[in-house]
Amino acid sequence: MMKTRCTWCGADPLYVGYHDEEWGVPVRDDRELFEHLVLDGAQAGLSWITILRKRENYRRAFDGFDPNKMAKYGPRQITRLMADEGIVRNRRKIEAAIVNARAYLELQDEVGSFSEFLWQFAGGRPRVNSWKSVAQLPAKSPESEAMSKELKHRGFKFVGPTICYAFMQAAGLVNDHIVDCFRHRQVGEK
């Protein structure tokens, strides 16, 4: 029997696997949320499949998204990253990832849990939407605008409202699977 999916994932096996197993599943792990935020920032102006295809390269290049290691990156590491063909070699995005690692550590020192900080913008639990088609999916929401404003205030870069909304979708703060998608109910049960 054919499964009904959100149409945005198309037929690419990598994209379908991401849709079926990851997108919209609630994430509560601090480091994993940090990875999502950095990758969504790297996506700005690009398609998600581009970043998804490079995700393992990003994990390698950025020391598994370990904020403690990334926060110490300096000019030598930036030069190395700019030469890495496995990632998007955009200096502003690379520098933003490093700035975000530092901001992440400061935020953790101040509030403790990065996860709790981010999940407050969703009221602590996933918001389940009931879209009938992908055309109805918003690019941002009042919650993503509030998240963006607060992250920027705390020194994060590449965290505009649209990036924050994509992050909220990916990390399960929002369930934006269309109602006919087989994952809509499954993700809602997590």
C-alpha positions as CSV (number, residue, x, y, z in Angstrom):
1,M,0.0,0.0,0.0
2,M,1.3,3.4,-1.0
3,K,1.9,5.8,1.9
4,T,0.7,9.4,1.6
5,R,3.5,11.9,2.4
6,C,4.0,15.6,2.4
7,T,4.8,16.4,-1.2
8,W,7.9,18.5,-0.4
9,C,10.1,15.4,0.1
10,G,9.6,14.2,-3.5
11,A,11.1,10.8,-4.4
12,D,14.7,11.3,-3.4
13,P,15.4,8.4,-1.0
14,L,17.5,10.6,1.3
15,Y,14.7,13.2,1.5
16,V,12.0,10.6,1.9
17,G,14.0,8.9,4.7
18,Y,14.4,12.3,6.4
19,H,10.7,13.0,6.1
20,D,9.7,9.5,7.3
21,E,12.1,9.3,10.3
22,E,13.2,12.7,11.4
23,W,11.2,15.8,10.3
24,G,8.8,16.9,13.0
25,V,9.9,14.4,15.6
26,P,10.3,16.3,18.9
27,V,13.9,16.8,19.9
28,R,14.8,17.6,23.5
29,D,18.6,17.1,23.4
30,D,20.6,20.3,23.7
31,R,23.4,19.3,21.3
32,E,21.0,17.9,18.8
33,L,18.9,21.1,18.9
34,F,22.1,23.2,18.4
35,E,22.9,21.1,15.3
36,H,19.5,21.7,13.9
37,L,19.8,25.4,14.5
38,V,23.2,25.6,12.8
39,L,22.1,23.5,9.8
40,D,18.9,25.5,9.4
41,G,21.0,28.7,9.3
42,A,23.3,27.1,6.8
43,Q,20.3,26.4,4.6
44,A,19.4,30.1,4.3
45,G,18.9,30.8,0.5
46,L,19.4,27.1,-0.4
47,S,17.2,24.0,-0.5
48,W,17.1,21.7,2.5
49,I,18.2,18.8,0.3
50,T,21.5,20.6,-0.3
51,I,22.2,20.7,3.4
52,L,20.8,17.2,4.0
53,R,23.3,15.8,1.4
54,K,26.1,17.6,3.2
55,R,25.0,16.9,6.8
56,E,27.6,14.2,7.5
57,N,30.3,16.5,6.2
58,Y,29.0,19.2,8.5
59,R,29.2,16.9,11.4
60,R,32.7,16.0,10.6
61,A,33.8,19.5,9.8
62,F,32.3,21.0,13.0
63,D,33.5,18.4,15.4
64,G,30.1,16.7,15.8
65,F,28.5,20.1,16.5
66,D,30.3,20.2,19.9
67,P,29.7,23.8,21.0
68,N,32.7,23.6,23.4
69,K,35.0,22.9,20.5
70,M,33.3,25.1,18.0
71,A,33.4,28.1,20.4
72,K,37.2,27.9,20.3
73,Y,37.5,28.1,16.5
74,G,39.7,30.9,15.3
75,P,41.1,32.1,11.9
76,R,42.9,28.7,11.3
77,Q,39.6,26.7,11.6
78,I,37.7,29.3,9.5
79,T,40.4,28.9,6.8
80,R,40.0,25.1,7.0
81,L,36.2,25.3,6.8
82,M,36.3,27.7,3.9
83,A,38.4,25.1,2.0
84,D,36.1,22.2,2.9
85,E,34.2,21.2,-0.3
86,G,31.9,19.0,1.8
87,I,30.1,22.0,3.3
88,V,28.6,25.3,2.1
89,R,31.6,27.5,2.0
90,N,30.0,30.8,2.9
91,R,32.2,32.8,5.3
92,R,29.2,34.5,7.0
93,K,27.5,31.2,7.7
94,I,30.7,29.6,9.0
95,E,31.4,32.5,11.2
96,A,27.8,32.5,12.4
97,A,28.1,28.8,13.4
98,I,31.1,29.8,15.6
99,V,29.3,32.8,17.1
100,N,26.3,30.6,17.8
101,A,28.4,28.1,19.6
102,R,29.7,30.9,21.9
103,A,26.1,32.3,22.4
104,Y,24.8,28.7,23.1
105,L,27.4,28.3,25.9
106,E,26.5,31.7,27.4
107,L,22.8,30.9,27.2
108,Q,23.4,27.5,28.8
109,D,25.4,29.1,31.6
110,E,22.6,31.5,32.2
111,V,19.5,29.4,31.9
112,G,20.8,25.8,32.1
113,S,18.9,24.0,29.4
114,F,19.0,25.1,25.7
115,S,16.1,22.7,25.1
116,E,13.9,24.3,27.8
117,F,14.8,27.7,26.5
118,L,13.7,26.8,22.9
119,W,10.7,24.8,23.9
120,Q,9.2,27.7,25.8
121,F,8.4,29.2,22.4
122,A,6.2,26.2,21.7
123,G,4.6,26.3,25.2
124,G,6.7,23.2,26.2
125,R,5.0,20.8,23.8
126,P,4.6,20.4,20.0
127,R,2.0,22.5,18.3
128,V,0.0,20.2,16.1
129,N,-1.3,22.0,13.0
130,S,-3.9,20.6,10.6
131,W,-2.8,21.7,7.2
132,K,-4.5,20.1,4.2
133,S,-1.7,20.9,1.7
134,V,1.9,22.1,1.8
135,A,0.8,25.3,0.2
136,Q,-0.8,26.2,3.5
137,L,2.5,25.9,5.5
138,P,3.5,29.3,6.8
139,A,7.1,30.6,6.4
140,K,7.0,32.0,9.9
141,S,4.8,32.3,13.0
142,P,4.4,34.6,15.9
143,E,6.3,31.9,17.9
144,S,9.2,31.8,15.4
145,E,9.3,35.6,15.4
146,A,9.6,35.7,19.2
147,M,12.3,32.9,19.2
148,S,14.2,34.8,16.5
149,K,14.1,38.1,18.5
150,E,15.3,36.5,21.7
151,L,18.1,34.5,20.0
152,K,19.3,37.6,18.2
153,H,19.2,39.5,21.5
154,R,21.4,36.8,22.9
155,G,24.0,37.1,20.1
156,F,22.9,34.3,17.7
157,K,23.3,34.8,14.0
158,F,21.3,33.4,11.0
159,V,18.3,33.0,13.2
160,G,15.6,35.1,11.4
161,P,11.9,34.2,11.8
162,T,11.8,32.0,8.7
163,I,14.9,30.1,9.8
164,C,13.5,29.7,13.3
165,Y,10.2,28.3,11.8
166,A,12.1,25.8,9.7
167,F,14.0,24.8,12.8
168,M,10.7,24.5,14.8
169,Q,9.3,22.2,12.1
170,A,12.4,20.1,11.8
171,A,12.9,19.7,15.6
172,G,9.3,18.9,16.2
173,L,8.3,22.0,18.1
174,V,5.7,22.3,15.4
175,N,4.0,19.3,13.6
176,D,3.5,20.6,10.1
177,H,3.0,17.2,8.4
178,I,-0.2,17.6,6.3
179,V,-3.2,15.8,7.8
180,D,-3.2,13.2,5.0
181,C,0.5,12.3,5.6
182,F,1.0,9.1,7.4
183,R,3.5,10.8,9.7
184,H,1.0,13.5,10.9
185,R,-0.6,11.2,13.5
186,Q,2.6,9.2,14.3
187,V,4.6,12.4,15.1
188,G,1.6,13.7,17.1
189,E,1.8,10.6,19.3
190,K,5.4,11.1,20.3
